[in-house]
């Protein structure tokens, strides 16, 4: 009897996962640090992608394209040699959508955290323009040549739009590391097979119900269009990995067990 119990316990032992995480615009891989540490402490493997032109990457804006973002992600997935939990936030949602359709057999779970899900033929900028609840347009400032766009009055707008529920330290970090966003990538229409996307069975969406960057109603609209039926929500703004990391990790753990 004791031996039988021991086998049962081992059989239900949590299976560790491999996560690939993709950040959004005006942010970088550092935003995943709290979540990454918590997941790794539980035995998971986590790779947070630093998109070109973000964080510590200084690739010239003229060399940055949406396709190169996608290639960064698929290269990471290919290098891991195991199906991954692919997680995307905001702009990263569009990137993981196209990346997943390029390597569908290597996707264990596809998880959006307040992520864009543009249909093929549409861009992130195009989708953002359809969101009547977003505050982002009022905070944008374009460079003289139109190649980059940044958040004006960041001390105010980063807090109000991206992380109102975050700590002073969280908001200061976002302001300190703010860099202009390349325009071309966000304005590039996605190009993927809707049949391939539909065939990816394990898709999940984590709503951020207090979001001022991508409004909750617009998140719901995208989820309905994408026919994603597995959803969770966090009562948080646009950056729950900073303001509510424990809650986000708990949801990710629930997803990996499904």
Secondary structure, 3 states (H helix, E strand, C coil): CHHHHHHHHHHCCCCCCEEEEECCCCCCHHHHHHHHHHHHHCCCEEEEECCCCCCCCCCCHHHCCHHHHHHHHHHHHHHHCCCEEEEEEEHHHHHHHHHHHHCHHHEEEEEEEEECCCCCCCCHHHHHHCCCCCCHHHHEEECCCCCEEEECCHHHHHHHHHCCCCCHHHHHHHHHCCCCEEHHHHCCCCCCCHHHHHHCCCEEEEEECCCCCCCHHHHHHHHHHHCCCEEEEECCCCCHHHHCHHHHHHHHHHHHCC
